[in-house]
Amino acid sequence: MPKMKTKSSVKKRFRTTGTGKIIVGYAGKRHMLRRRSKTMKRNARGTQVLCASDAKIIRSFMPYGRK
């Protein structure tokens, strides 16, 4: 059976932790930041852990990532 390919867009946007959770950056921080509240911009710093239902979809796109 041939090797499965990892989706290029997924490997650029997501990474896995040592325990297998999916880490992703927050959305909405690229442009038009003047209309976003200070609270939103402050809370959107860094990264977040995806919920289980979304993580299941992302794991299917990266078959050789940590389970």
MOQUITA-V44963 format. One record per backbone hydrogen bond with DSSP energy under -0.5 kcal/mol. CO is the residue of the C=O (numbers start at 1). NH is the residue of the N-H. If there is no record, write none. Layout:
CO/NH + CO/NH
//
This chain:
7/11 + 8/12 + 9/13 + 10/14 + 13/25 + 15/23 + 17/20 + 21/17 + 22/50 + 23/15 + 24/48 + 32/35 + 33/36 + 37/41 + 38/42 + 39/43 + 40/44 + 42/45 + 46/26 + 48/24 + 51/55 + 52/56 + 53/57 + 54/58 + 55/59 + 56/60 + 57/61 + 58/61 + 58/62 + 59/62 + 61/7 + 62/65
//
